[in-house]
Amino acid sequence: MLIYNTTYQVDGGDAKNFVIYLHEIYVPAVEKSNLLCNPRLTRILSHQQDDGSECFSLQFEVEDSAALHKWYSTEGKALNDDLVKTFDGRVVGFPTLMEEIF
């Protein structure tokens, strides 16, 4: 099992709307594919920003890198493009693929 993590930095004034967007739009859309599962959203406390922005980690479990590639190719890119368009540069994210050890 792999973990697909995206770390986001969100302008402080948009944090509440960002969490609502993930909860109501983004995560349900991802789960429809049945390729990524068990979503978890966390606030990153160790990276407090002087500019008032907030950091979040959104994680999904995925069977293997082929399943992740299939999801990204068929749905993920468009979904991520919509997130970027919705928040118009006020959210920056970077993905990380991790392997669970124990």
C-alpha positions, 0 to 999 in steps of 0.5 A: 500500500502506498500513500499519496500525500499532497502538502498545501500552503494556503493563504490565511484568509482562504483556509476555511474555504479551502477545507470546505472545498476539499471536504465537499468537492475534491475528496468526494470526486477522488473517492468516486474512482475507487482507486484512491481511498481512506482520505485524511486531511491534517493541519501541519502545525510545525510549519507556522507561516509569518504571513498568516498562511496555513499548511495542510496535508491531504493523504490517500491510500493507493494500491500501487503507482500504476493505480495512481498514474491511472487516476491522475491521467483520467481524473486527477489532473483535471481535478487539480486544475480545478482546485488551482483555478478555484483558488487563483494562486492562493493555494500552492501544493506539492505531491509526495508518494510514500511507501508505508513501512509499518 
